[in-house]
Amino acid sequence: MITDTKSLVQALRSEIKEQHRREQEERENEEALSWVSSIPILDHHEDAREGRTPDTGQWVFTKPEFLNWETASSSSLLWIHGIPGAGKTKLVTTIVDHFLQLRRSSQDPVHVMGNSSLSNHEPPVGISDPSPLAFFYCRRADAERRVPENVLRSFLKQLALSHNKSLASLRTTYMEKKREGFLSRTLSTKECQDLLIKMISLCPEVILILDALDECDEQSRHKLITVLHQLVDHHLPVKILISSRRDDDITAEFEEKVNFSLSATENHDDIMRFVQENIQEYRNSKRTKRKLNSAISADLEQQIIKVFLEKSNGMFQWAALHLAHLLSLDRPSDISKALQSLPRGLEKTYGEIFERITNPDNSLREIAIRTFLWLLAQGGAAVGDQLLAVVCQDLDADEIHPVDIDPETVLKACQNLVVQDK
């Protein structure tokens, strides 16, 4: 009887000790994950995919360069490049959703990083269990998202969330830093590289996706490029996909790698669907608000599609800017007239929009100009409440004006040259 009691007590002690160990490990994991990166990557993904029409970019999954990259049995790198406004980021969101869908389909909660509405693309033959995935959207206007080390630290966090052994590696590194008293607050580029190599070597395969490399800091992005090359050159089980403009330094680094350009031909169907869907949304909103038939007839819709396919040159940004202006007009005759004078190219498009904004007859002119000046002073991005307070002020007046406008008024004043992050 005494022996049985002792055994029971020992078992309870072991169970309590193990429970304490697990709780301690869980706390350390949470601390390590918070320490390595605080960038909300899923929020950035949702912002980037906003406005993307269904099935946009599905053509990429049949493109030989992409298929060869995805099904390669060894380390590989794919570079997707294109002119400004070509829709590179929207295409990357489609690719990211594809790999997120593979994780959701696997019904493995460790690999599901979000609950986004994902694409229905089926994996190609040869792709079985989903690989740990990490992705990042660089952005010139966001100071955090143009720093090379922040890209690498985010990769580390995402891999740690996707793979238990990688999480253990991160925890070990964090505890070493903690014991040293955090003499260095963050991981250096070299430390990030070493830890990435270790994490990737623990996995059967890892996928890294980086959007808008050209928006990473021009003076220091060579450090990020060097690390990406190192990961591939170490013959690790890693597949890296990069999108960017054809900046000279980036082109010099990747033109010998597998790559393809985002062309007008490939964007043809996507732009057509984009126009059709936005016109349909316009019709629905008109019927809801005014209880009238749409101002855009089927014939006018076909005219719009025809002109957009001819003049957009495959640029989504061109299509988005001009379609927003056309759909702000109520009379069919005004839409038809504006349609015939649409300029080619983004430079002329931006110039035309700016002329409309700065027209003396525009009642929102001052709000737009103050918005642009403040954004320029803040490096391209600003906190919403601060921006509203600033644009309400009259520099020639002595008193401080209260905030009497909303974000929608600012966006309307800037005519799609300014966007609001969620």
N, C-alpha and C positions, 0 to 999 in steps of 0.2 A: 504493500500500500504506500509506504514511504517512498519507495523507488518510483512508483507511478506518479506520485505528486511531484517529485524532483524533475522527472522527465517532462511533465506538463509545464512546470515553471520555466525550465530551460527552453522549451519550445516557444513559450509566450515571450520570453526575453529575446530570443532570436527573431521572432516575428516583429516585435516592437523595434528592435535594432535595425532590421531590414526596412521597416516602414520609415523610420527616421532617416536612413540612408537615402531612400528613394525621394523623400520630401526635400532633403538637402540638395540632392542632385537636381531635382526639378527647379528649386530656387536658383541654383547656379546656372542652369540652362537659360532660365528667363533673364537673369542678369547679363549673361554672355550675349544673348540675342539682342537685348536692348542696347548693350554697349557697342556692338560691332557696327550697327547701322539703324538709323531711325527713319530712313526714307520710306514713305508709304507707296511702295511700288505698285500695288493693286489699284490704288486711287489714280496713279498716273496712267495705268493701263486703261482704266475706265474713261478717263478724260480723253485719251488718245483715240479710243474707238468710238467716241460719241459722234453721231451723225453718219457713221458708216452704214451704207445700205446693205441689206441681206445679200449674201453671195459675192460681195465685193472681194476681188483678188483670188477667187477660187481657181483661176487659171494657173496660179503659181504651182499648184500641187501636181500638175501634169507637165511642168517645164523640166526638161532633162537635167539642167544644172541643179535644180532643187532636189529632184529625185535622187540623183547621184550623191548629193551631199547627205541627204537624210538616210539613205540606205547604205552608206559607206561602212565598211567593216573596220576602218582605221580612222585616226584623227583627220579632220577635214575642216576647211574654212570656206565659207561662201560670202562673197561681197555683192550686195545689191546696190546699185547706184542710179542716180537720175538727177534731172534738173530740179531747181526749186519749184515746189508746188505740184510735183508729179504724183504725189500720193504715196510716198515711200512709207511714211509712218502708218497710214491706214493699212497698207499691205502687211507691215510688220505685226500690227494688231491681229490681223487674220491668221498669220503664222503662229503667233503666241496662243491664240485661242485654239488652234488646231492641236497644239501640244498639251494645253490644259484639258482639252476634251479627252485626249488619250488617258490622262490621269483620272478624270472623272469616270471614264468607261471601265477603268481597272478596278473601280470600287475600293480603292485603297486610300483611306482618309489621310494617310501621311503625305500623299502626293497631291491632294487637292488643295490648291493655294487660294481658291476663291470660288464664288458661286455665280460667276458671270454667265450671261447667255452666250453659249459657245457655238462654233460652227459644226456642221454635220458631216464634215469631211472624214471619210474612212481612212484608216492607216494603210499605206501601201504594203504589198506582200513583202514579208521579211522583217517587218516591225512587230515585235511581240510585246514584252513588258515595257511600260513607259520608263523613260530615263529621267533622272533628276533634272529639273529645268530651272534656269535663272535668266532673268531678262531685265533690261534697263532702258529707259527712254531719256536720253540726254536732252537738255533744253538750254539754249543760250540765255534766255531771260531769267532762269532760275539758278542762283549762285551755287546751290548744293548739287545741282544736276549737271554741272559742267566741270566738276572736279574729278580727275581720273581715279584717285584713291576712293572716292565715294562710290564709283561704279564697282570697283573690286570688292569693297566691303559689303555692298548690297548683294553681289554674287555669293559671297561667303555666307551671308545670313540665309539666303534662299536655299542654298545647297544644304546648310545645316538643318533647315526646316524639312527638307525632303529626304534626308538620309540619316539614320541614327548614328552611324559611325562618324559621319561628318560633324554631327552635333557634338559628339564626344570630343573630337579634335578641337573644335572651337572652344568648348568648355575648358579643356586643358590649357589652351593658350590664354584664355581669360584669367584663369586662376593663377597662372604664372605672372601675368601682369599685375594682378591684385596683390600677390605676395611681395612684388617689387615696389608696391605703393603707387602704381600707375605713374611711374616716372615719365613714361610716354603715354599720352592719353589715348592715342589711336594707333592703329596698325599702319606701318609704313608701306610703301609700294612693294618693297622686297619681302616684307613679312606677309603681305597679302598674296604675293606670287607663291611663296613657299607653302602657305597654308592651302591655297587653291590646288597646287600640285598634289599635296597630301590627300586632300578631300577627293579629288578626281580619281586618284589612283585606287581609292577604296571602293569605287563604283564600277559596274560593268560598262556604263556609258553616261556621259553628262552632256547636256545641251545648254549653250550660252548664246543669248540673243541680245544684240546691242543696236539700238536705233539711234540714228542721227549722230554718228561719231563726229561729223563736222561741226556740231554744236558744242562739243567738248572744248575746253580751253585750248586755244591754238598753240600757246607757248609750252604747255605741259602734256598735251595728249600723246606725244611720242612715248611717254612712259607707259601709258595704257596699251598702245600698239605693241610695244616691246613685250609686255607681259602676255598679250594674246598670241604673239608669235612663239613665245617660249612654251606656252601650253601645248600648242600644236607640234612644235619641234621636239618636245619631250616624248612624243609618240604615246601620249596619254589617250585614254578612251574619251575624247572630247570632240564635239562638233560645235563650231562657232559660226554664227551668222551675224553679219554686220551690214547696216544700211547707212548710206551717207551721200552727200553730193560729191562731185569729182574734184575736190580740192587737191592741189598739186601734191602736198605731202602724203595725203591718203592714197591718191592714185599711184604714187611711186611705191608705196608699201604693198598694195594689194592687186595691182593690175596683172601680176603673174599668177595670182591665185584664181580659182574658179570664180567667175563673176558674170553678171548680166545686167543690162541697163533696162530701166523701167521706161518703156517706149509708149508712144501714142497708140500704136496698134493694140498693145496688150491692155491698155486702159479704155479702149473704145467701148466695149460692152458695159464696163463698170460706170463710166460717165453717163451713158444712156440710161442705165437703171437709176443712177443718182438723180438725174433730171426728172425722170418719170415719177419717182417716189416723192420728191419734193413738191412737184406740181399736184399730185394727188393729195398730199397733206394740206396744201394751199386750198384746194377745192373743198376739202372737208371742213377746214376752219372757216371758210367763207360761208358755207351753208349753215354752220353752227351759229356763227355770230350774226349773220344778216338774213338768214332764211331765204337767200336768193341763189339762183344758179351761178355757177362759176363763171368768171370773166374769161377764163381760158378755155376755148373750144378745142375739140380734137385736132382740127386743122392747125390752130395756133400752136398747140403742143408739138406737133410734128415739125413746124417751122423752127421752134426753139431748139428741138433736138438736132435738127439738120445744121443750124448755125453753130451750135455748141460743138458738135463733132468736127466741123470744119475749122473752127477758130481756136479751140482749146489746146490743140497740139498735145493732147494727153495730160494736161495739167488740171488736177482736181481743184487746186486753189483758184485757178482762173474761173472754172465752172461755178464754184461755190460763191465767189464774190459777185459775179454777174447775175447768177440766178437769184441771189438774195435781193439785188436791186430790182430786177424785173418783177419779182413777186411782191415788191412794195408798191407797185403801181396798180391802180384799180381798173382803168379803162383799157380794153383790148387794143384800141388805137395807140395808146401810149406805150404799151408793151411792144407792139409791132414796130413802132418808130424807134424805140430804144434798141430793139433787136438788130435793126439794120445798121446801127452805128457802133456796134461793139468793137473795141480795138483788139488787135492780136497782141499776145505777150503780156506778162505780168507787170513789166515796168510801165507800159502805157495804161494798164488797168489801174494800178495804184495811183498813177498821176490823175486819171479821170475821177477816181473816187475822192482824192484830196481836193480837187477843184470843186466838187460838189459840196464837200464839207466846209471849205473856206469861202464859199460864195457869201457875199455880204447879206443876201436875202435869206440865208439859212438862220433860223431862230436859235438853233443849237450850236452855232459856230463857236462861240466862246467856250462852251462846255467841252467841246471836242479839242480845241487848241490847248486848254488848260490840262486836259487829260493827257495829251501827247507830251506836253512839256514835263509834267510830273513823272510820267513813265520813263522818259529819257533820263531824268535826274536820278531815278531809282534803279537804273540799269535794265529797264524793260518790264519790270513787274512791281506791283504795289499791293498793299493790304487794302481790301475793299472799303472798309470804313474810313480809313485815312484818305483814300482817293476821293471819296464822296465829299468829305469835309473840305479838301483842297479845292476841288472844282467849283464849290459854291462861293468861294471867296472872290471879292473884287479887289485887285491890287491897288486901285486908286482910292478905295474907301478906307476910312479909319476904323470903322467898327467891324466886328467879326460876325459874319452871317451864319445863321443856323443851317443845318443840312435840310434842304427842302426838295431833293431829288432822290430817285432810287437808281439801283444799278441798271435797270432796263433803259432808263433815259440816257445814261452814259453810253451804253452799247448802241442805242439808236443814233446818238450824236456822232459816234465814230464809224458808223456804217460798215461793220464787220472787220475793221482794221484792228479792233481790240476784242479779245475774248475773255470770258470769265471762267476761271477754274472752279470746279465744284469742291 
